[in-house]
Every structure is written in C-alpha cells, then in structure tokens.
Amino acid sequence: MFRLAADDISAIRFGVSPRHELCHAVRVLQRPAEHPLQWGWLRSVRSKVPREAFELFAVLVRERGYFPDFLTTTPTWDLEPADEAERLRDVPDELMRVDLGKVAVRSEGSRRRAVEAMLDNIPRARAMIADAWLELWTALLEPVWPQLERMLRADIAVRSRRVATEGLASMVGGLHRTVDWSAGGLRVELGFHSEVLDCRGSGIVLVPSVFAQQGCAVLTEPPAQPTLFYPAQGVTERWAADATARDDALAALLGPARAGILLTAHESRTTSQIAADAGLALSTASHHLTVLRVAGLIASRRDGHRVLHLRTPLGEALVGAGL
C-alpha cells in the first residue's frame, strides 16, 4: 500500500516513461504469443531488432518478474526520449550493483554468469547498457513514439479529468482491477511483493503503459520516487498504425480542416495563431473552433486580451485512440 493523506490530490502526479515502455517491448519480443495487442507493432519491427542489444537486455529484463529499477527511474512529464540513454550513463555504481545483484539471485546458468560479469565491471556494464538502450530505442520505439506518446497522454488527460469530476478514489479505482483507494492509501495487489510505504510528503507518480497491459508494477525503493505503472486504457492492436492513416481517418470523421486543428491543439494557441498555422481565414478558423468546442474536443479560456484553445481530455482520447 502507498499511504497518502486522504483526498490529497497534490500528492499524486502523472509521468511518462520511455524506458519502461522499452523494457516491456523487450518482454513482448521474448513472448509474443502472450501480447496480442502488440502484434501490429511486432509485424513492423520483427526484422529490425538489433540482435546483440536485444540479447543484452533480455538478460536484464526477464519474460516476467523483476528487472533492474535503474532501467525505469524516474518517470517525468516533459522529457526527450533521446536523453534517456544519457540518464542511464549517470546511474551510480552502488545502485547498479544492488539492482544487478537482485537480477543475479533470480537467475541461473548462462544468464546468471552474464549478470555476474556485469557486476565484475560496473563502468563497462553501464556503458554497454546505455548503448544497447539507445540502439533498441532507435530501432523499435522511436518510429512509433508519436503514437505511443499520444496514447499515454490521452490516458493521463482522461484520468486527470476524472479526479476533477468524480474524485480521487474513483480515478484510482479505475486504474486497474488490482488497484483501489482504501483508508487513506492507494492499495495495489501484487503477486510476489507486500509492503506499506508512507508517501505523505513525497507523493506518488502514476505512469500509464501501452506495452505493459497485463498488470501493474511498482517502484518503492530510493532514490526513485514511489511509482505505480498501470496499463493505459484504449489500447488496441491498431495503436501502432502509421500516423498518416490515423490522420486520414480523423479527417474523414471531422473534415480535413477541423482534424488539422485538433491534431495541433496539444499546445495552447490563439485563434489568430491557429488560423495562420492552418492557412485559414480568421473567421473560418473561428467557426471550426466553435464546432470543436461544442463537440467537447477543444476548450477555450481567456488569458488577458487573448483567447487560448487547447484539446480537452475527450479530444486527447480521440487523437490518441488511433481510430
């Protein structure tokens, strides 16, 4: 259980973790039959897997169960995935030694020998892991990161809205069947781990995942902030479809102009900026914004003399769904 102050919304924040997604992508590649929602992605990357980098990560990331915490800490909101490899190069020796030790005692045979070799030369292991991460990322997830990120941020937008409209307990209870809000804490049922962690003062990070659809995972040990990874909602086999196909489908649904405005409404812009970006007359852009606002896809707010427009959670869900 993550113990939190009752109804303390500020104690909970959301994050995105490219490293968590990549680790679970490695798991999908090891046991593809168990992950039918990833088959569309698998078909697009199966021939592009960098073998040596994959084999290194397959030693660290087993088909199920524990993998090193340093591979996923710490999820953030504003990040550049390419920077994640550099963050891996800065992992302290002692943290790597502890986490690799946990992998070693859970391994046997050639896998255990490979982990013990990493323990014998931590600087070399750290460099190899960072290089392998970047190689795997470039081949496997970078091409679909726009789709992945839309799915993750759409999930966060919908759940943030649920906190405001239905309350914290309702949002937490909707994360997964193994998660609920009880007696001032967030409770997670895990198969091989039991712990009560006092998060009052530190809070907890909630991180949706497209690749980890089979259950929840947690980070509880310092220096990581307490973290709960949960399956993102709305994931279908088509999530990795080419972005052009998604844009075309959205255009068929809303019309090209409105679809273009919605797709670029992830940042607040004025009506004039939207008109200029879309190559539309100001009156035409204003009309399309009104239609999108009435449909609940765009929210508008006044900021001094300006009116700014931004996608709503419903708009995020529509864009992120891949149609």
N, C-alpha and C positions, 0 to 999 in steps of 0.2 A: 504494500500500500504506500502511495505517496501522500503523506499527511500535509494538508493545506488548511489555511484559515477558511472557515465557512464563508461561501459566497465572495471570496476574494478573487475577483476577475483578473486583477492586475498580476496575480501570481502565476497566471497561465499565459504563455505566448506560443506562437507557432513558428516553425522553421522549415527549411528545405535542405535536404542532404544529398547532393550528387554522389558522395562516397557511399552512402547507404544503398542507393539505387544500384551503383555499380557492383557492390558486393553481392547483392541479391541477383543481379544479372548473371554473375558467375555461378550462382546456385542453379539458376534456370538452365544454364548450359550443361551443367552436370546431370540434371534430372529433368529433361524437357517434358517427358510424359506427365509429370506432376503439375505442370504450369500451362494449362491450355489457353489462358488469357494472354500468354506471351508468344503464342505460336506465330502470329503475324510478324512480330518483331524478329523471332527466330529465323523465319524464312529469309528475312532481309540481311541478316548478319552471319549466318552459319558459315559461309565460305570466307568470311573476313576475319575470323578470330585469330589474333596473333598467338601462336602456339606456346612459345616459351613464357610469355607474360601470363597467359591463362594458366599454365601448369603451376607457375609460382603462386598465383592467387588461389588456385584450387587446393594447395597445401594449407593455406591460412583459412580459407573460407570453405568449411566442410558442407556437405549436402544439407545438413540441418544442425541445429545446436549452436554452441558458442563460436564466435570468431573475434579477433582482437578488437577491443574497444577503440584503440587509436585509429582504426580504419574509418570510424564514423564520427568521432567527436570533432568539433561541436557544431551541430546544425545552426545555420543562421538564416537571415531573410534576404539581405542584399549581398549577393556574392557572385563571383565569376568562377564557373567550374574549372577553368584552366588553372586557377590559383590553388586548387585543392592539392595538386602534386607538390607545390612548394610548402604547403602546410604539413604534408607528410614528412618532408625533409627536415622539419623543425621539431619532430616528436622527440622528447627527452629520452636519453638512453634507458633510464630506470623504468619509465612507463613501457617502453618496448620490451624490456627484459621481463617485466611482470606479465604482460599480455601474451608474449610468445611462450612463456613458461606455462601458462594456462592451456595454450594450444598443445604443447608438448605432452602434458599429462593426459590429455584427451585423445592422443594419437598413438599409433603403433606402427611397426615396420618401417617402410621407406619414408612415410610421411613424418614419423617421429624423428628419424635421422635427419631429414631435411630441415626441420624446425630447430633441432639441436645445433646444426651447422650455422643457422642464423644467429642463435644465441652465442656462439663462439666468436662472432664478428658482427657486433651490432651496427657499427657505422656502414659496413658493406651491405648488410641486410636492409638497412633503412634506405640506402640509395637504390638498391635493386627494387624494393617495393614501390618507391616513388616513381621510378622509371616505368615499371610494369603498369602501375595505375594509369599513368598518362597514356601509355600505348593502348591499353584496353579502352580507356575512355574515348580516345580518338577514333578507334575502330567501331566500337559497339554503341556508345550512347551519345556522343557528340552529334551524329547525324539526326537523331530523334529528340535531342534536348528541347527544341521548341515545343514539340507535342507533349513531352514529359512535363515540362515546366508549366504549361497551360493546365494540365490535369491537376497538378499539385496545388497550384494557386487557386484554381476553381474550387477545389475541395476546401481549402482554407477560407476562402471568401464565404462559402455557404455555411461553414461551421461558425465563423465569426458572427454572421448574421443570426444564427440560431441562438447564440449566447444572448444577444440583444433582445430577441423576441420571445424566447422560451426559457431562458435562464441557463446557468452554468451546468446544473445537474442534468438537464435534458440534453445539452450538447455532449457532455461527457458520456452519457449513457448511449448515445448514438454512434460512438466511435467504432465499437465492435462488440460482439456478444459477450466477450470476456472482460469488458470494462464497465464499471459503474461508479456512481458517486454515492458514498456512504459515510455518515458520521464525520463529516469534515475532511474527507480524504478521497483520493482517486484510487480505486481498487482495480488491480489487474490480475486475472488468473493466469498463472504461468505453470507449465508442466514440471520444470525442474528447479524452480527458484522461489524462495519465500523470504520477504524482508519488509520491514516497516521503515520508511525513510522520511524523516522530518524535513519538509521542503518549505516550511514557513521561514520567510526571509530570503530564500534563494529562488523559489518558484520552480516551475517545470516547463519544459519545452515539448510541445506536441508536434510530431513530424509525420505527415502523410507519406505513403509509399505506393507507387504504381507496381513495382516488381514484387514486393513482399505482400502478397494477397492472402496468404494462408494463416495469418495470425499476427499478434503483437510482439514487440521486443522492447527491452528497456535498457537504459544506461543508468547506473546508480552509483558508480564509484568515482571519486575525484580523480583527476581535475575536471571531468566532464560535469556539466550541469545536468541534474536529473532530467531524463528524456524518455518519452514514450513514442515509439514508432508504431503506427497503425495503418491498416490498409485504406488507401484512398478510395472514395466512392466513385461510381460511374465508369469503372474500367471495363472495357470490352476488348475483344480480340482485335478490333479495328483501331485501337488507340495509336498505334504506330504508323497509321496510313499516311501517305505523303501529304504534306501540308497543302499542296496545290489542290488536291482532291477535296480536302476539308474546306478550303476557301471557296471552291466552286460549289460545293453543296450548300454552304451558308449563303452564297449569292443567289442560288436557286430558291432558297427559302425566303430571304428577306429582300432580294434585289441587290444588284451589284453595289450601288452607292451606299445603302444602309449597312450592308455587310462590311464594306470597307471602313466605314466609320466605326462600327462595333469592334472590328478586329484591331483597330489602332487606338481604342479607348482605354487601354490599360494605364495610361497616364492622363492626369487632368489637363484639359486644354480648353481654350475659349472657343466660342462659335467661329470667330474670325480665323483662328488657327486651324480648326477643323476644315473650314471651307477652303483655305489655302492649300492644306495638305491633300485634300481630295480633289482639288481643281474644280470646285463648285462655286456657284454664286452664293453670296451670303444668305439670301432668302431661301435658296434651295437647301443649303445645309441646315438652316434653322428648322425647316419643315421636316427633314429626315430625323433630326434630333427630337422633335416633338413626338413623332411616331414611335421612336425607340424608347422615349421616356414613358409614354402612355403604356407601352408594352412591358414596362418594368425592366428593360435591358440597360438603360442609361439613367444615371442620377445626376441632377444639376444642382449646384449650390452657388450662392452669391459670395464673392470674395472682393469686398470693396465695390468698385465700379464694374468688376468683371463677373461673368457667369462661367463657371467651370463645369465640364462634363466628364463623367467617369463611368466605366462599366459597373453595374450592380452585381451582387452575388449571382443572380439569375443570369445576367449577361456573361459572367465568368463561366458559369456551368455550361451554357450553350456553346461558347467558344471552345472550352476545354473538352467537351464531350467527343469531339472528333466526328460527330454526326454519323 
